[in-house]
Amino acid sequence: MTTSSVLITGASTGIGAVYAERFARRGHDLVLVARDKAKLDTLADRLQKEHGISVDVLPADLTQSSDLAKVETRLREDTQIGILINNAGIAQSGNFIEQTPDSIEQLIALNTTALTRLSCAVAPRFAQAGEGSIVNISSVVGLAPEFAMSVYGATKAFVLFLSQGMNIELSPKGVYVQAVLPAGTYTEIWERAGIDLSTLPKMMEVGELVDAALVGFDRRELVTIPPLHNAARWDALDTARQALLSDIKQDEAAERYKTI
């Protein structure tokens, strides 16, 4: 039985690089996507030597249409790729009124548009084959508007919702979709966003985060939240959401809105 290849975005550092290491240990060939070709080449060379696998480097800035299209084509045409890890993403410092149009556009382009388009590129092939996995890196910030990271949190809420919707559509066709929700994790994303790590509470090491996410992956969890210590909390939230939906009657306004 042939082991499928894994395409990982944001693979040069942090969560993506650790995913590459872990899948290399499992004997998977890799396709590594990120902007920094030098870091990708260094990682690819090490993983090939240490694990005897094949690693293709695919430099791309996923906020650029031409680069994004290049990765989409690879996902559509390379039938060896059986797992997509949608990890590439950026954060932002500052509150909502401090954001610039350009920074908002870049954040949405990478965190939501690129992730959605790459998923859409590979999903038809996976569905036709009756197998394949898509892992989308969301965040607990997407559950917490109180954290005052409004645009970033909104992109991560989108990723969670998209993953859940994709699962409903794709799981009957044999495709597994996992949403992973980290909390604060020690990666370069904070420095790139201009956030001083010394101002933040203690966070999770990236290796622990990815190892936990892979336990969820192997168990075929739909939503994996490594820092959530009481799993029943998520179950209760999802149950309450479904109960809320059952109380919606779209043909009539609720009584509380019929009087002033």
KAKA-V682240 format. One record per residue. RES is the residue in one letter. PSI is psi as a letter, one per 20 degrees, with the letter a starting at -180 (999 if undefined). Layout:
RES&PSI  RES&PSI
//
This chain:
M&p  T&p  T&p  S&q  S&q  V&p  L&p  I&p  T&q  G&l  A&i  S&h  T&r  G&c  I&g  G&g  A&h  V&h  Y&g  A&g  E&g  R&g  F&h  A&g  R&h  R&i  G&j  H&p  D&q  L&q  V&o  L&p  V&p  A&r  R&h  D&n  K&h  A&g  K&h  L&g  D&g  T&g  L&g  A&g  D&g  R&g  L&h  Q&g  K&g  E&h  H&i  G&k  I&r  S&p  V&p  D&p  V&p  L&n  P&p  A&q  D&o  L&i  T&i  Q&p  S&g  S&g  D&g  L&g  A&h  K&g  V&h  E&g  T&g  R&g  L&h  R&h  E&h  D&n  T&i  Q&h  I&o  G&i  I&p  L&p  I&o  N&n  N&h  A&p  G&r  I&q  A&r  Q&q  S&r  G&q  N&a  F&g  I&i  E&i  Q&q  T&q  P&h  D&g  S&h  I&g  E&g  Q&g  L&g  I&h  A&g  L&g  N&h  T&g  T&g  A&g  L&g  T&g  R&h  L&g  S&g  C&h  A&h  V&h  A&g  P&h  R&g  F&g  A&h  Q&h  A&i  G&j  E&r  G&q  S&p  I&p  V&p  N&p  I&o  S&b  S&q  V&i  V&h  G&i  L&i  A&n  P&i  E&i  F&i  A&l  M&m  S&g  V&g  Y&g  G&h  A&h  T&h  K&h  A&h  F&g  V&g  L&g  F&g  L&g  S&g  Q&g  G&g  M&g  N&g  I&h  E&h  L&h  S&h  P&i  K&j  G&j  V&p  Y&p  V&p  Q&p  A&p  V&p  L&n  P&q  A&b  G&p  T&q  Y&n  T&r  E&i  I&h  W&g  E&g  R&h  A&i  G&k  I&p  D&o  L&h  S&i  T&i  L&q  P&r  K&p  M&a  M&q  E&q  V&h  G&g  E&h  L&g  V&g  D&g  A&g  A&h  L&h  V&g  G&h  F&g  D&h  R&i  R&k  E&q  L&h  V&p  T&p  I&n  P&h  P&i  L&o  H&i  N&n  A&h  A&h  R&g  W&g  D&g  A&h  L&g  D&h  T&g  A&h  R&g  Q&h  A&h  L&g  L&h  S&i  D&j  I&p  K&o  Q&i  D&j  E&p  A&q  A&q  E&h  R&i  Y&j  K&i  T&q  I&999
//
